[in-house]
Amino acid sequence: MRRFDFVVTCVCCAMLGYFGWHAFEGPRGYPYRDGLERKVAALTQRFETFQQQRVRLEHKVGLLRPESIDPDLLDELARGQLELARPSDVVAFTKR
């Protein structure tokens, strides 16, 4: 009976060591989790940037709706697309 208890204890310790090693050094261990947390942080920041960009674009689109057209914005967009200017306008060319 003593030998059986010793064998069971050794097997349990071996399994504990096996799973403990994999928790710290295995392919899905703590270093992997830390890498995932870094990815989540980077993707969260990227998502927030896209959200801000979306809000700006929605605001700009809202200004172009027929119910609330901003005449200045419409004039600016039309001149930019048609590449027209009045003789009294000052035009500054920039390299893109």
Phi, psi and omega in degrees: 000323180295321181295320179297316179298320180295318180294316179297318179297318179295318179296317179296318178295320178296317179294320177298317177296319180299308181290326176296317178298315181293331178293324183266323188239354184288174183294339177241030183275200183297320177299323177295318179296321177297321177296320177296321179295322176295319178296319179298317179297316180294318180290327176296317178296318179296319179297318179296323177297316178295323178297316179296319179296320179296318179298317178298316180293321178297322177296316180295319177294322178299327177290339182266358179294146183301331180290333186219057179285128175274114185301322181294318179293319178299316178298316180298314180293319180295316179295322179293319181287321183272350182055049179244155176209154175283159178298334182271355181282147174261126183245128179246121179268136177232152176280140180259000000 
